[in-house]
Amino acid sequence: MRLVVDSNIFVSSLDPKDIFHSECYPVFERILAFEIEALCPALVLVETTCVIRRRTSSEDAEGPPGLQKLVCSTKH
C-alpha cells in the first residue's frame, strides 16, 4: 500500500502526549515495517524534526529516535 504522508502523522506518532497519537502510531509502525510505502517530500522530515524539537525544547542534532530510524530506513 502506498500512502502520501504529511508531517502531522510523524509528529503525532512520535509524541505520546499528542491527541492523535493512538491513531497515528499504528500507521508509523507499519511504515517502519515496510507494510506501507510512505510517499512524502523531503521537507516533511525537516518540518517533523522542527516541530518535535519545539515541543520538546530539544537541541539534539539527531532528533527523536523514531525519526532517526525513519530517516535511516528510507529507500532512495
N, CA, C and O atoms as a Tripos MOL2 file, in Angstrom:
@<TRIPOS>MOLECULE
protein
  304   303    76     0     0
PROTEIN
NO_CHARGES

@<TRIPOS>ATOM
      1 N           0.8380   -1.1670    0.0000 N.3       1 MET1
      2 CA          0.0000    0.0000    0.0000 C.3       1 MET1
      3 C           0.8910    1.2410    0.0000 C.2       1 MET1
      4 O           1.8800    1.3030    0.7300 O.2       1 MET1
      5 N           0.5410    2.2080   -0.8070 N.am      2 ARG2
      6 CA          1.2230    3.4990   -0.8300 C.3       2 ARG2
      7 C           0.3380    4.5270   -0.1490 C.2       2 ARG2
      8 O          -0.8840    4.5220   -0.2930 O.2       2 ARG2
      9 N           0.9920    5.4120    0.6020 N.am      3 LEU3
     10 CA          0.2490    6.4190    1.3480 C.3       3 LEU3
     11 C           1.0280    7.7250    1.3210 C.2       3 LEU3
     12 O           2.2120    7.7500    1.6550 O.2       3 LEU3
     13 N           0.3730    8.8070    0.9270 N.am      4 VAL4
     14 CA          1.0070   10.1180    0.9840 C.3       4 VAL4
     15 C           0.9160   10.5810    2.4340 C.2       4 VAL4
     16 O          -0.1690   10.6630    3.0080 O.2       4 VAL4
     17 N           2.0800   10.8830    3.0150 N.am      5 VAL5
     18 CA          2.1550   11.1940    4.4380 C.3       5 VAL5
     19 C           2.6750   12.6050    4.6370 C.2       5 VAL5
     20 O           3.6720   13.0090    4.0400 O.2       5 VAL5
     21 N           1.9790   13.3460    5.4880 N.am      6 ASP6
     22 CA          2.4120   14.6870    5.8570 C.3       6 ASP6
     23 C           3.0310   14.6290    7.2510 C.2       6 ASP6
     24 O           2.9440   13.6050    7.9280 O.2       6 ASP6
     25 N           3.6420   15.7000    7.6690 N.am      7 SER7
     26 CA          4.3580   15.7260    8.9430 C.3       7 SER7
     27 C           3.4630   15.4390   10.1440 C.2       7 SER7
     28 O           3.9470   14.9360   11.1580 O.2       7 SER7
     29 N           2.1740   15.7460   10.0540 N.am      8 ASN8
     30 CA          1.2980   15.5200   11.2110 C.3       8 ASN8
     31 C           1.2590   14.0450   11.6220 C.2       8 ASN8
     32 O           1.1340   13.7540   12.8120 O.2       8 ASN8
     33 N           1.3580   13.1280   10.6970 N.am      9 ILE9
     34 CA          1.3840   11.6970   11.0330 C.3       9 ILE9
     35 C           2.6290   11.3670   11.8460 C.2       9 ILE9
     36 O           2.5480   10.6720   12.8600 O.2       9 ILE9
     37 N           3.7820   11.8650   11.4010 N.am     10 PHE10
     38 CA          5.0330   11.6030   12.1140 C.3      10 PHE10
     39 C           5.0490   12.2820   13.4730 C.2      10 PHE10
     40 O           5.4340   11.6710   14.4700 O.2      10 PHE10
     41 N           4.6350   13.5420   13.5200 N.am     11 VAL11
     42 CA          4.6430   14.2950   14.7810 C.3      11 VAL11
     43 C           3.7380   13.6180   15.8050 C.2      11 VAL11
     44 O           4.1440   13.4060   16.9470 O.2      11 VAL11
     45 N           2.5300   13.2830   15.4090 N.am     12 SER12
     46 CA          1.6000   12.6340   16.3360 C.3      12 SER12
     47 C           2.1110   11.2640   16.7750 C.2      12 SER12
     48 O           1.9150   10.8690   17.9240 O.2      12 SER12
     49 N           2.7510   10.5530   15.8850 N.am     13 SER13
     50 CA          3.2900    9.2320   16.2100 C.3      13 SER13
     51 C           4.4230    9.3070   17.2220 C.2      13 SER13
     52 O           4.5400    8.4460   18.0940 O.2      13 SER13
     53 N           5.2500   10.3300   17.1060 N.am     14 LEU14
     54 CA          6.4350   10.4500   17.9440 C.3      14 LEU14
     55 C           6.1870   11.1630   19.2710 C.2      14 LEU14
     56 O           7.0580   11.1710   20.1410 O.2      14 LEU14
     57 N           5.0090   11.7590   19.4310 N.am     15 ASP15
     58 CA          4.6800   12.4880   20.6590 C.3      15 ASP15
     59 C           3.5330   11.7800   21.3810 C.2      15 ASP15
     60 O           2.3730   11.9430   21.0020 O.2      15 ASP15
     61 N           3.8450   10.9990   22.4130 N.am     16 PRO16
     62 CA          2.7960   10.2510   23.1280 C.3      16 PRO16
     63 C           1.7210   11.1450   23.7500 C.2      16 PRO16
     64 O           0.6290   10.6690   24.0600 O.2      16 PRO16
     65 N           2.0170   12.4270   23.9340 N.am     17 LYS17
     66 CA          1.0440   13.3570   24.5220 C.3      17 LYS17
     67 C           0.1060   13.9500   23.4720 C.2      17 LYS17
     68 O          -0.8850   14.5900   23.8220 O.2      17 LYS17
     69 N           0.4070   13.7460   22.1980 N.am     18 ASP18
     70 CA         -0.4160   14.2880   21.1070 C.3      18 ASP18
     71 C          -1.7850   13.6170   21.1140 C.2      18 ASP18
     72 O          -1.8880   12.4120   21.3440 O.2      18 ASP18
     73 N          -2.8370   14.3970   20.8630 N.am     19 ILE19
     74 CA         -4.1950   13.8470   20.9220 C.3      19 ILE19
     75 C          -4.4700   12.8080   19.8320 C.2      19 ILE19
     76 O          -5.4000   12.0120   19.9590 O.2      19 ILE19
     77 N          -3.6740   12.8090   18.7690 N.am     20 PHE20
     78 CA         -3.8640   11.8400   17.6870 C.3      20 PHE20
     79 C          -2.8370   10.7070   17.7100 C.2      20 PHE20
     80 O          -2.7560    9.9250   16.7630 O.2      20 PHE20
     81 N          -2.0620   10.6190   18.7770 N.am     21 HIS21
     82 CA         -1.0030    9.6130   18.8730 C.3      21 HIS21
     83 C          -1.5430    8.1930   18.6650 C.2      21 HIS21
     84 O          -0.9680    7.4190   17.9000 O.2      21 HIS21
     85 N          -2.6290    7.8550   19.3330 N.am     22 SER22
     86 CA         -3.1490    6.4750   19.2510 C.3      22 SER22
     87 C          -3.6350    6.1190   17.8470 C.2      22 SER22
     88 O          -3.6300    4.9450   17.4790 O.2      22 SER22
     89 N          -4.0500    7.0970   17.0660 N.am     23 GLU23
     90 CA         -4.4790    6.8350   15.6970 C.3      23 GLU23
     91 C          -3.2950    6.7780   14.7300 C.2      23 GLU23
     92 O          -3.3130    6.0100   13.7670 O.2      23 GLU23
     93 N          -2.2640    7.5930   14.9870 N.am     24 CYS24
     94 CA         -1.1420    7.7140   14.0490 C.3      24 CYS24
     95 C          -0.0250    6.7060   14.2940 C.2      24 CYS24
     96 O           0.6480    6.2910   13.3510 O.2      24 CYS24
     97 N           0.1820    6.3060   15.5470 N.am     25 TYR25
     98 CA          1.3050    5.4190   15.8410 C.3      25 TYR25
     99 C           1.2220    4.0800   15.0920 C.2      25 TYR25
    100 O           2.2470    3.6150   14.5920 O.2      25 TYR25
    101 N           0.0580    3.4480   14.9930 N.am     26 PRO26
    102 CA         -0.0060    2.1980   14.2150 C.3      26 PRO26
    103 C           0.3810    2.3950   12.7420 C.2      26 PRO26
    104 O           0.9830    1.5060   12.1380 O.2      26 PRO26
    105 N           0.0480    3.5280   12.1750 N.am     27 VAL27
    106 CA          0.4480    3.8240   10.7910 C.3      27 VAL27
    107 C           1.9680    3.9510   10.7210 C.2      27 VAL27
    108 O           2.5960    3.4200    9.8050 O.2      27 VAL27
    109 N           2.5570    4.6520   11.6850 N.am     28 PHE28
    110 CA          4.0050    4.8260   11.7610 C.3      28 PHE28
    111 C           4.7090    3.4700   11.8660 C.2      28 PHE28
    112 O           5.7130    3.2360   11.1930 O.2      28 PHE28
    113 N           4.1850    2.5860   12.7040 N.am     29 GLU29
    114 CA          4.7690    1.2520   12.8490 C.3      29 GLU29
    115 C           4.7230    0.4850   11.5290 C.2      29 GLU29
    116 O           5.6800   -0.2090   11.1840 O.2      29 GLU29
    117 N           3.6300    0.6030   10.7960 N.am     30 ARG30
    118 CA          3.5050   -0.0950    9.5160 C.3      30 ARG30
    119 C           4.4600    0.4920    8.4660 C.2      30 ARG30
    120 O           4.9420   -0.2280    7.5920 O.2      30 ARG30
    121 N           4.7310    1.8020    8.5560 N.am     31 ILE31
    122 CA          5.7140    2.4200    7.6640 C.3      31 ILE31
    123 C           7.0950    1.8640    7.9680 C.2      31 ILE31
    124 O           7.8320    1.4920    7.0550 O.2      31 ILE31
    125 N           7.4500    1.8060    9.2490 N.am     32 LEU32
    126 CA          8.7650    1.2920    9.6410 C.3      32 LEU32
    127 C           8.9420   -0.1810    9.2990 C.2      32 LEU32
    128 O          10.0610   -0.6360    9.0630 O.2      32 LEU32
    129 N           7.8380   -0.9310    9.2710 N.am     33 ALA33
    130 CA          7.8860   -2.3530    8.9270 C.3      33 ALA33
    131 C           7.7880   -2.5700    7.4120 C.2      33 ALA33
    132 O           7.7410   -3.7120    6.9540 O.2      33 ALA33
    133 N           7.7580   -1.4910    6.6390 N.am     34 PHE34
    134 CA          7.6350   -1.5350    5.1780 C.3      34 PHE34
    135 C           6.3420   -2.1980    4.7140 C.2      34 PHE34
    136 O           6.2820   -2.7550    3.6180 O.2      34 PHE34
    137 N           5.3100   -2.1350    5.5520 N.am     35 GLU35
    138 CA          3.9880   -2.6160    5.1430 C.3      35 GLU35
    139 C           3.2480   -1.5290    4.3730 C.2      35 GLU35
    140 O           2.3660   -1.8140    3.5630 O.2      35 GLU35
    141 N           3.6170   -0.2900    4.6370 N.am     36 ILE36
    142 CA          3.0730    0.8640    3.9290 C.3      36 ILE36
    143 C           4.2490    1.6090    3.3210 C.2      36 ILE36
    144 O           5.2450    1.8680    3.9970 O.2      36 ILE36
    145 N           4.1360    1.9530    2.0470 N.am     37 GLU37
    146 CA          5.1520    2.7730    1.4020 C.3      37 GLU37
    147 C           4.7400    4.2330    1.5720 C.2      37 GLU37
    148 O           3.7650    4.6900    0.9760 O.2      37 GLU37
    149 N           5.4950    4.9530    2.3910 N.am     38 ALA38
    150 CA          5.1830    6.3550    2.6630 C.3      38 ALA38
    151 C           5.7770    7.2370    1.5720 C.2      38 ALA38
    152 O           6.9740    7.1820    1.2900 O.2      38 ALA38
    153 N           4.9350    8.0330    0.9790 N.am     39 LEU39
    154 CA          5.3630    8.9960   -0.0320 C.3      39 LEU39
    155 C           5.2540   10.3860    0.5820 C.2      39 LEU39
    156 O           4.1690   10.8170    0.9700 O.2      39 LEU39
    157 N           6.3790   11.0800    0.6680 N.am     40 CYS40
    158 CA          6.3420   12.4270    1.2220 C.3      40 CYS40
    159 C           7.5530   13.2130    0.7250 C.2      40 CYS40
    160 O           8.6160   12.6410    0.4800 O.2      40 CYS40
    161 N           7.3860   14.5250    0.5790 N.am     41 PRO41
    162 CA          8.5230   15.3420    0.1850 C.3      41 PRO41
    163 C           9.5580   15.3690    1.3080 C.2      41 PRO41
    164 O           9.2150   15.1880    2.4770 O.2      41 PRO41
    165 N          10.8130   15.5940    0.9560 N.am     42 ALA42
    166 CA         11.8870   15.6660    1.9570 C.3      42 ALA42
    167 C          11.5970   16.7430    2.9980 C.2      42 ALA42
    168 O          12.0050   16.6150    4.1530 O.2      42 ALA42
    169 N          10.9120   17.7800    2.6070 N.am     43 LEU43
    170 CA         10.5750   18.8610    3.5290 C.3      43 LEU43
    171 C           9.7540   18.3650    4.7210 C.2      43 LEU43
    172 O           9.8260   18.9450    5.8050 O.2      43 LEU43
    173 N           8.9800   17.3050    4.5310 N.am     44 VAL44
    174 CA          8.1750   16.7450    5.6180 C.3      44 VAL44
    175 C           9.0670   16.2780    6.7680 C.2      44 VAL44
    176 O           8.7200   16.4790    7.9310 O.2      44 VAL44
    177 N          10.2010   15.6630    6.4650 N.am     45 LEU45
    178 CA         11.1100   15.2060    7.5180 C.3      45 LEU45
    179 C          11.7270   16.3830    8.2650 C.2      45 LEU45
    180 O          11.9050   16.3210    9.4810 O.2      45 LEU45
    181 N          12.0550   17.4550    7.5440 N.am     46 VAL46
    182 CA         12.5920   18.6570    8.1720 C.3      46 VAL46
    183 C          11.5270   19.2870    9.0710 C.2      46 VAL46
    184 O          11.8030   19.6410   10.2180 O.2      46 VAL46
    185 N          10.3310   19.4220    8.5520 N.am     47 GLU47
    186 CA          9.2280   20.0140    9.3110 C.3      47 GLU47
    187 C           8.9350   19.1880   10.5660 C.2      47 GLU47
    188 O           8.7020   19.7490   11.6360 O.2      47 GLU47
    189 N           8.9450   17.8740   10.4390 N.am     48 THR48
    190 CA          8.6970   16.9940   11.5830 C.3      48 THR48
    191 C           9.7540   17.1940   12.6530 C.2      48 THR48
    192 O           9.4280   17.3050   13.8350 O.2      48 THR48
    193 N          11.0050   17.2410   12.2560 N.am     49 THR49
    194 CA         12.0910   17.4560   13.2050 C.3      49 THR49
    195 C          11.9350   18.7910   13.9250 C.2      49 THR49
    196 O          12.1210   18.8620   15.1400 O.2      49 THR49
    197 N          11.6010   19.8370   13.1970 N.am     50 CYS50
    198 CA         11.4310   21.1630   13.7990 C.3      50 CYS50
    199 C          10.2870   21.1750   14.8170 C.2      50 CYS50
    200 O          10.4300   21.7390   15.9020 O.2      50 CYS50
    201 N           9.1720   20.5670   14.4770 N.am     51 VAL51
    202 CA          8.0220   20.5490   15.3880 C.3      51 VAL51
    203 C           8.3470   19.7570   16.6470 C.2      51 VAL51
    204 O           8.0340   20.1970   17.7530 O.2      51 VAL51
    205 N           8.9760   18.5880   16.4890 N.am     52 ILE52
    206 CA          9.3300   17.7760   17.6550 C.3      52 ILE52
    207 C          10.3250   18.5280   18.5430 C.2      52 ILE52
    208 O          10.2000   18.4990   19.7680 O.2      52 ILE52
    209 N          11.2880   19.1840   17.9520 N.am     53 ARG53
    210 CA         12.2550   19.9540   18.7410 C.3      53 ARG53
    211 C          11.5690   21.0830   19.5020 C.2      53 ARG53
    212 O          11.8880   21.3410   20.6630 O.2      53 ARG53
    213 N          10.6220   21.7590   18.8410 N.am     54 ARG54
    214 CA          9.8850   22.8330   19.5150 C.3      54 ARG54
    215 C           9.0900   22.2850   20.6980 C.2      54 ARG54
    216 O           9.0800   22.8740   21.7780 O.2      54 ARG54
    217 N           8.4360   21.1710   20.4830 N.am     55 ARG55
    218 CA          7.6140   20.5830   21.5420 C.3      55 ARG55
    219 C           8.4480   20.0710   22.7090 C.2      55 ARG55
    220 O           7.9990   20.0850   23.8550 O.2      55 ARG55
    221 N           9.6570   19.6230   22.4160 N.am     56 THR56
    222 CA         10.4920   19.0440   23.4710 C.3      56 THR56
    223 C          11.6040   19.9850   23.9220 C.2      56 THR56
    224 O          12.3560   19.6510   24.8380 O.2      56 THR56
    225 N          11.7220   21.1440   23.3010 N.am     57 SER57
    226 CA         12.8150   22.0920   23.5610 C.3      57 SER57
    227 C          14.1650   21.4170   23.3800 C.2      57 SER57
    228 O          15.1190   21.7230   24.0950 O.2      57 SER57
    229 N          14.2440   20.5020   22.4260 N.am     58 SER58
    230 CA         15.4560   19.7200   22.1790 C.3      58 SER58
    231 C          16.3560   20.4030   21.1620 C.2      58 SER58
    232 O          15.8970   20.9010   20.1340 O.2      58 SER58
    233 N          17.6350   20.4170   21.4670 N.am     59 GLU59
    234 CA         18.6380   20.9160   20.5170 C.3      59 GLU59
    235 C          19.4540   19.7600   19.9610 C.2      59 GLU59
    236 O          20.4520   19.9770   19.2730 O.2      59 GLU59
    237 N          19.0370   18.5270   20.2570 N.am     60 ASP60
    238 CA         19.7460   17.3270   19.8100 C.3      60 ASP60
    239 C          19.7930   17.3030   18.2890 C.2      60 ASP60
    240 O          18.7570   17.3850   17.6290 O.2      60 ASP60
    241 N          20.9800   17.1930   17.7420 N.am     61 ALA61
    242 CA         21.1590   17.2330   16.2920 C.3      61 ALA61
    243 C          20.5050   16.0530   15.5800 C.2      61 ALA61
    244 O          20.1600   16.1610   14.4030 O.2      61 ALA61
    245 N          20.3310   14.9410   16.2670 N.am     62 GLU62
    246 CA         19.7760   13.7510   15.6230 C.3      62 GLU62
    247 C          18.2600   13.6900   15.6970 C.2      62 GLU62
    248 O          17.6410   12.9090   14.9730 O.2      62 GLU62
    249 N          17.6560   14.4850   16.5450 N.am     63 GLY63
    250 CA         16.2120   14.4540   16.6890 C.3      63 GLY63
    251 C          15.7600   13.2360   17.4700 C.2      63 GLY63
    252 O          16.5880   12.5140   18.0250 O.2      63 GLY63
    253 N          14.4520   12.9990   17.5210 N.am     64 PRO64
    254 CA         13.9280   11.8690   18.2820 C.3      64 PRO64
    255 C          14.3270   10.5330   17.6660 C.2      64 PRO64
    256 O          14.4770   10.4420   16.4480 O.2      64 PRO64
    257 N          14.5020    9.4880   18.4860 N.am     65 PRO65
    258 CA         14.9450    8.1830   17.9800 C.3      65 PRO65
    259 C          14.0450    7.6100   16.8860 C.2      65 PRO65
    260 O          14.5570    7.0320   15.9280 O.2      65 PRO65
    261 N          12.7490    7.7480   16.9940 N.am     66 GLY66
    262 CA         11.8420    7.2170   15.9800 C.3      66 GLY66
    263 C          12.0390    7.8820   14.6300 C.2      66 GLY66
    264 O          11.9750    7.2320   13.5870 O.2      66 GLY66
    265 N          12.2800    9.1880   14.6630 N.am     67 LEU67
    266 CA         12.5020    9.9120   13.4130 C.3      67 LEU67
    267 C          13.8360    9.5150   12.8080 C.2      67 LEU67
    268 O          13.9390    9.3590   11.5920 O.2      67 LEU67
    269 N          14.8610    9.3480   13.6370 N.am     68 GLN68
    270 CA         16.1660    8.9190   13.1380 C.3      68 GLN68
    271 C          16.0460    7.5600   12.4530 C.2      68 GLN68
    272 O          16.6320    7.3450   11.3920 O.2      68 GLN68
    273 N          15.2910    6.6480   13.0530 N.am     69 LYS69
    274 CA         15.0970    5.3230   12.4580 C.3      69 LYS69
    275 C          14.3940    5.4420   11.1160 C.2      69 LYS69
    276 O          14.7530    4.7530   10.1610 O.2      69 LYS69
    277 N          13.3890    6.3200   11.0370 N.am     70 LEU70
    278 CA         12.6530    6.5080    9.7920 C.3      70 LEU70
    279 C          13.5660    7.0440    8.6980 C.2      70 LEU70
    280 O          13.5550    6.5370    7.5770 O.2      70 LEU70
    281 N          14.3470    8.0520    9.0120 N.am     71 VAL71
    282 CA         15.2330    8.6640    8.0180 C.3      71 VAL71
    283 C          16.2570    7.6560    7.5260 C.2      71 VAL71
    284 O          16.5560    7.6040    6.3330 O.2      71 VAL71
    285 N          16.7930    6.8590    8.4360 N.am     72 CYS72
    286 CA         17.8090    5.8800    8.0560 C.3      72 CYS72
    287 C          17.2340    4.7100    7.2700 C.2      72 CYS72
    288 O          17.9730    4.0220    6.5650 O.2      72 CYS72
    289 N          15.9350    4.4720    7.3780 N.am     73 SER73
    290 CA         15.3430    3.3200    6.7020 C.3      73 SER73
    291 C          14.6600    3.6750    5.3920 C.2      73 SER73
    292 O          14.0950    2.8030    4.7310 O.2      73 SER73
    293 N          14.7060    4.9540    5.0070 N.am     74 THR74
    294 CA         14.0430    5.3470    3.7590 C.3      74 THR74
    295 C          14.8140    4.8090    2.5630 C.2      74 THR74
    296 O          16.0410    4.7130    2.5780 O.2      74 THR74
    297 N          14.0650    4.4660    1.5390 N.am     75 LYS75
    298 CA         14.6600    3.9820    0.2860 C.3      75 LYS75
    299 C          14.8790    5.1780   -0.6290 C.2      75 LYS75
    300 O          14.0220    6.0570   -0.7130 O.2      75 LYS75
    301 N          15.9940    5.2210   -1.3010 N.am     76 HIS76
    302 CA         16.2990    6.3570   -2.1950 C.3      76 HIS76
    303 C          16.1240    5.9220   -3.6330 C.2      76 HIS76
    304 O          16.3290    6.7200   -4.5480 O.2      76 HIS76
@<TRIPOS>BOND
     1     1     2 1
     2     2     3 1
     3     3     4 2
     4     3     5 am
     5     5     6 1
     6     6     7 1
     7     7     8 2
     8     7     9 am
     9     9    10 1
    10    10    11 1
    11    11    12 2
    12    11    13 am
    13    13    14 1
    14    14    15 1
    15    15    16 2
    16    15    17 am
    17    17    18 1
    18    18    19 1
    19    19    20 2
    20    19    21 am
    21    21    22 1
    22    22    23 1
    23    23    24 2
    24    23    25 am
    25    25    26 1
    26    26    27 1
    27    27    28 2
    28    27    29 am
    29    29    30 1
    30    30    31 1
    31    31    32 2
    32    31    33 am
    33    33    34 1
    34    34    35 1
    35    35    36 2
    36    35    37 am
    37    37    38 1
    38    38    39 1
    39    39    40 2
    40    39    41 am
    41    41    42 1
    42    42    43 1
    43    43    44 2
    44    43    45 am
    45    45    46 1
    46    46    47 1
    47    47    48 2
    48    47    49 am
    49    49    50 1
    50    50    51 1
    51    51    52 2
    52    51    53 am
    53    53    54 1
    54    54    55 1
    55    55    56 2
    56    55    57 am
    57    57    58 1
    58    58    59 1
    59    59    60 2
    60    59    61 am
    61    61    62 1
    62    62    63 1
    63    63    64 2
    64    63    65 am
    65    65    66 1
    66    66    67 1
    67    67    68 2
    68    67    69 am
    69    69    70 1
    70    70    71 1
    71    71    72 2
    72    71    73 am
    73    73    74 1
    74    74    75 1
    75    75    76 2
    76    75    77 am
    77    77    78 1
    78    78    79 1
    79    79    80 2
    80    79    81 am
    81    81    82 1
    82    82    83 1
    83    83    84 2
    84    83    85 am
    85    85    86 1
    86    86    87 1
    87    87    88 2
    88    87    89 am
    89    89    90 1
    90    90    91 1
    91    91    92 2
    92    91    93 am
    93    93    94 1
    94    94    95 1
    95    95    96 2
    96    95    97 am
    97    97    98 1
    98    98    99 1
    99    99   100 2
   100    99   101 am
   101   101   102 1
   102   102   103 1
   103   103   104 2
   104   103   105 am
   105   105   106 1
   106   106   107 1
   107   107   108 2
   108   107   109 am
   109   109   110 1
   110   110   111 1
   111   111   112 2
   112   111   113 am
   113   113   114 1
   114   114   115 1
   115   115   116 2
   116   115   117 am
   117   117   118 1
   118   118   119 1
   119   119   120 2
   120   119   121 am
   121   121   122 1
   122   122   123 1
   123   123   124 2
   124   123   125 am
   125   125   126 1
   126   126   127 1
   127   127   128 2
   128   127   129 am
   129   129   130 1
   130   130   131 1
   131   131   132 2
   132   131   133 am
   133   133   134 1
   134   134   135 1
   135   135   136 2
   136   135   137 am
   137   137   138 1
   138   138   139 1
   139   139   140 2
   140   139   141 am
   141   141   142 1
   142   142   143 1
   143   143   144 2
   144   143   145 am
   145   145   146 1
   146   146   147 1
   147   147   148 2
   148   147   149 am
   149   149   150 1
   150   150   151 1
   151   151   152 2
   152   151   153 am
   153   153   154 1
   154   154   155 1
   155   155   156 2
   156   155   157 am
   157   157   158 1
   158   158   159 1
   159   159   160 2
   160   159   161 am
   161   161   162 1
   162   162   163 1
   163   163   164 2
   164   163   165 am
   165   165   166 1
   166   166   167 1
   167   167   168 2
   168   167   169 am
   169   169   170 1
   170   170   171 1
   171   171   172 2
   172   171   173 am
   173   173   174 1
   174   174   175 1
   175   175   176 2
   176   175   177 am
   177   177   178 1
   178   178   179 1
   179   179   180 2
   180   179   181 am
   181   181   182 1
   182   182   183 1
   183   183   184 2
   184   183   185 am
   185   185   186 1
   186   186   187 1
   187   187   188 2
   188   187   189 am
   189   189   190 1
   190   190   191 1
   191   191   192 2
   192   191   193 am
   193   193   194 1
   194   194   195 1
   195   195   196 2
   196   195   197 am
   197   197   198 1
   198   198   199 1
   199   199   200 2
   200   199   201 am
   201   201   202 1
   202   202   203 1
   203   203   204 2
   204   203   205 am
   205   205   206 1
   206   206   207 1
   207   207   208 2
   208   207   209 am
   209   209   210 1
   210   210   211 1
   211   211   212 2
   212   211   213 am
   213   213   214 1
   214   214   215 1
   215   215   216 2
   216   215   217 am
   217   217   218 1
   218   218   219 1
   219   219   220 2
   220   219   221 am
   221   221   222 1
   222   222   223 1
   223   223   224 2
   224   223   225 am
   225   225   226 1
   226   226   227 1
   227   227   228 2
   228   227   229 am
   229   229   230 1
   230   230   231 1
   231   231   232 2
   232   231   233 am
   233   233   234 1
   234   234   235 1
   235   235   236 2
   236   235   237 am
   237   237   238 1
   238   238   239 1
   239   239   240 2
   240   239   241 am
   241   241   242 1
   242   242   243 1
   243   243   244 2
   244   243   245 am
   245   245   246 1
   246   246   247 1
   247   247   248 2
   248   247   249 am
   249   249   250 1
   250   250   251 1
   251   251   252 2
   252   251   253 am
   253   253   254 1
   254   254   255 1
   255   255   256 2
   256   255   257 am
   257   257   258 1
   258   258   259 1
   259   259   260 2
   260   259   261 am
   261   261   262 1
   262   262   263 1
   263   263   264 2
   264   263   265 am
   265   265   266 1
   266   266   267 1
   267   267   268 2
   268   267   269 am
   269   269   270 1
   270   270   271 1
   271   271   272 2
   272   271   273 am
   273   273   274 1
   274   274   275 1
   275   275   276 2
   276   275   277 am
   277   277   278 1
   278   278   279 1
   279   279   280 2
   280   279   281 am
   281   281   282 1
   282   282   283 1
   283   283   284 2
   284   283   285 am
   285   285   286 1
   286   286   287 1
   287   287   288 2
   288   287   289 am
   289   289   290 1
   290   290   291 1
   291   291   292 2
   292   291   293 am
   293   293   294 1
   294   294   295 1
   295   295   296 2
   296   295   297 am
   297   297   298 1
   298   298   299 1
   299   299   300 2
   300   299   301 am
   301   301   302 1
   302   302   303 1
   303   303   304 2
@<TRIPOS>SUBSTRUCTURE
     1 MET1         2 RESIDUE 1 A MET
     2 ARG2         6 RESIDUE 1 A ARG
     3 LEU3        10 RESIDUE 1 A LEU
     4 VAL4        14 RESIDUE 1 A VAL
     5 VAL5        18 RESIDUE 1 A VAL
     6 ASP6        22 RESIDUE 1 A ASP
     7 SER7        26 RESIDUE 1 A SER
     8 ASN8        30 RESIDUE 1 A ASN
     9 ILE9        34 RESIDUE 1 A ILE
    10 PHE10       38 RESIDUE 1 A PHE
    11 VAL11       42 RESIDUE 1 A VAL
    12 SER12       46 RESIDUE 1 A SER
    13 SER13       50 RESIDUE 1 A SER
    14 LEU14       54 RESIDUE 1 A LEU
    15 ASP15       58 RESIDUE 1 A ASP
    16 PRO16       62 RESIDUE 1 A PRO
    17 LYS17       66 RESIDUE 1 A LYS
    18 ASP18       70 RESIDUE 1 A ASP
    19 ILE19       74 RESIDUE 1 A ILE
    20 PHE20       78 RESIDUE 1 A PHE
    21 HIS21       82 RESIDUE 1 A HIS
    22 SER22       86 RESIDUE 1 A SER
    23 GLU23       90 RESIDUE 1 A GLU
    24 CYS24       94 RESIDUE 1 A CYS
    25 TYR25       98 RESIDUE 1 A TYR
    26 PRO26      102 RESIDUE 1 A PRO
    27 VAL27      106 RESIDUE 1 A VAL
    28 PHE28      110 RESIDUE 1 A PHE
    29 GLU29      114 RESIDUE 1 A GLU
    30 ARG30      118 RESIDUE 1 A ARG
    31 ILE31      122 RESIDUE 1 A ILE
    32 LEU32      126 RESIDUE 1 A LEU
    33 ALA33      130 RESIDUE 1 A ALA
    34 PHE34      134 RESIDUE 1 A PHE
    35 GLU35      138 RESIDUE 1 A GLU
    36 ILE36      142 RESIDUE 1 A ILE
    37 GLU37      146 RESIDUE 1 A GLU
    38 ALA38      150 RESIDUE 1 A ALA
    39 LEU39      154 RESIDUE 1 A LEU
    40 CYS40      158 RESIDUE 1 A CYS
    41 PRO41      162 RESIDUE 1 A PRO
    42 ALA42      166 RESIDUE 1 A ALA
    43 LEU43      170 RESIDUE 1 A LEU
    44 VAL44      174 RESIDUE 1 A VAL
    45 LEU45      178 RESIDUE 1 A LEU
    46 VAL46      182 RESIDUE 1 A VAL
    47 GLU47      186 RESIDUE 1 A GLU
    48 THR48      190 RESIDUE 1 A THR
    49 THR49      194 RESIDUE 1 A THR
    50 CYS50      198 RESIDUE 1 A CYS
    51 VAL51      202 RESIDUE 1 A VAL
    52 ILE52      206 RESIDUE 1 A ILE
    53 ARG53      210 RESIDUE 1 A ARG
    54 ARG54      214 RESIDUE 1 A ARG
    55 ARG55      218 RESIDUE 1 A ARG
    56 THR56      222 RESIDUE 1 A THR
    57 SER57      226 RESIDUE 1 A SER
    58 SER58      230 RESIDUE 1 A SER
    59 GLU59      234 RESIDUE 1 A GLU
    60 ASP60      238 RESIDUE 1 A ASP
    61 ALA61      242 RESIDUE 1 A ALA
    62 GLU62      246 RESIDUE 1 A GLU
    63 GLY63      250 RESIDUE 1 A GLY
    64 PRO64      254 RESIDUE 1 A PRO
    65 PRO65      258 RESIDUE 1 A PRO
    66 GLY66      262 RESIDUE 1 A GLY
    67 LEU67      266 RESIDUE 1 A LEU
    68 GLN68      270 RESIDUE 1 A GLN
    69 LYS69      274 RESIDUE 1 A LYS
    70 LEU70      278 RESIDUE 1 A LEU
    71 VAL71      282 RESIDUE 1 A VAL
    72 CYS72      286 RESIDUE 1 A CYS
    73 SER73      290 RESIDUE 1 A SER
    74 THR74      294 RESIDUE 1 A THR
    75 LYS75      298 RESIDUE 1 A LYS
    76 HIS76      302 RESIDUE 1 A HIS
